[in-house]
Amino acid sequence: MNSGELIAWHYALEEPVRLRWLDGRIIRMDSAPHFPPRTLWVAPPLVDLQVNGYAGVDFQSDDVSFDDLAAAVAGLHAAGCGRFFLTLISDEWPRMIARLRRLRELRRKSGLLIQAIAGWHIEGPFLSAEPGFRGAHPPEVMRDPTADHLKELRLAAGDERLMITVAPERLEAVAIIGQARELGIIVSLGHTNAPRKRLLQAQKAGATAFTHLGNGCPRELDRAENILWRVFETPGLKVSLIPDAIHVSPPLFRLIHRTLPDGSIFYVTDAMAAAGAAPGRYRLGRLELEVGPDEIVRLPGSGNFAGSALRPIDGVFRAAEMLRCSWREVWSRFSHVPAEVAGVSCSLALGSRADFCVLEVTEENVLDDLSLYIGGERIAAAV
């Protein structure tokens, strides 16, 4: 059934609204005729632009099945995420292209998967090979981007949405940014130690985002000159953060929000297979990773992080806790802002698809219940 009515508090307006939908589209949203419970809220679905795997499924595997992909999507739905960019990380370029083609074929088999997988994020191999800045990406596969890479990537993705993360100090990287934009590819900077001048050149050429600031860099940085300060001084970028209170410390998280302009920050999980799954050992491409009860993803025998086990909905509430504010104040950074970056719809408005989250949240910022509706149908419910 994709028709119905809901009376709840609007997350942004903080007013009670009556939401009506018919045939999967919102046909009315006006003032509620009565006050709903103060704990009942409606908000747009979450949008995550960096998901490497989920619910035990590693998207980097060459044998991901349709059932695997459907299970990962179901897990993301249960965590309030309505749309996401499936992310492929650095490997030999032909293998990355083959994986993209195969995953596209699996996506085509289900309307729900087509709706959920809003696009593709190619994170590498055009990244810095420097220790620390490369993160967990294998240095031996790093390479300089070329126009031929872009054409091959666009051909493999068809007309679907594409984002690439590029280190602008790579040879010819700034030149190919403009070419990527002409092909409709969103360019994000990241895993980089580029000087400020190169960052500015990349932004001027068409880069619009920065991938998980505070990560993809060494644990110890020069206090006077480092990539964080350079990004702070590069205007025009939408900067993503992993809001798990692990990858970015709470003090730095707060300082980034105070430093960057309103509307320029969005959240991603950078989730890998352990997200939405039990502690244990999981694959992320070539790596075997260990995830403990603390949900920190580590290379065994190392303190280095590699992806996260963060659920999207938990990212909202951890961000609010770090910023000492209500969950409602940060929700747009995991919905409207990434949707704007990706060029996807994420709106509670007349005529839009009836995609929304229904939440029960206590006045103490504790989530008691969560349901996701897609096209007016309740498809997932979990906390």
C-alpha angles and dihedrals in degrees: 000000000000100000126082151106135259132189113199144127114282109238095222103030092043087214129116112259137184112226119195126183135184128188089357097306133102108251099171140018118172142133114312117249090226139011115272120211109297090237096057116096140170124210138160117271120270120260119208119191097188119052118147095176141328144200094017094315121119110205089201092067117108092219103052107148131211089253090052092052092046090051092051091049091049089053092051091048090053088055092055096260111137099174135017145169111245105226128215117194132210118305137128104317097237090053092051091050091048091051092050092052092048094048090049090055091052091047092054091062095072134043089210091056091047089054095044100044098062095174149322130277115202106198103187168307088150092073138114114283092204115120110262095014092065091054111192093337113119109253094211093069097049114117144162116269121244136189088252090058090054094048091049091048094049091048091051092049096043111201094331123121116277134190126182129192112217135179102226094211090070113109111277091358094130091049094053093049090074090046090051091053090051087056091051094253118146110227121211123181120224150128084050142136094189119152117249092256091058092047090053091049090051093049091048089050091057111279108144106177145037121222119236100326112215091037131073087052136089120282089238119051135179104267092217101042124024144128094268094060091044092054090048087058095047109090126206100040127122103219123209124211132188103232100201097111086239108074092040117030116235094248092051090043090056093045092052090053091050093048104044122067121261112273094024098096127077133170132237131177098216080208122185131188094293093063110106090010139093124275114276142092120319139173126246104181107291094356131088108209135192124223120190132193087275088067092234113143111218140172102248111263091014138089092220119117124228115186122320142265091220122139113216095238091050089053090060094052095042090051090051091049092050092047092043093231141109120289087240092066093059101036095094090058088065096040123019098029098050089041088056091049091050097040094238131134119260110157142130094212141126110281096015124119113280094248113143148131123242113206137184108206128171122229086254091065094256117144112226101170140003133189130179123211121196117189088350094303122116103233105162138026125178144119 
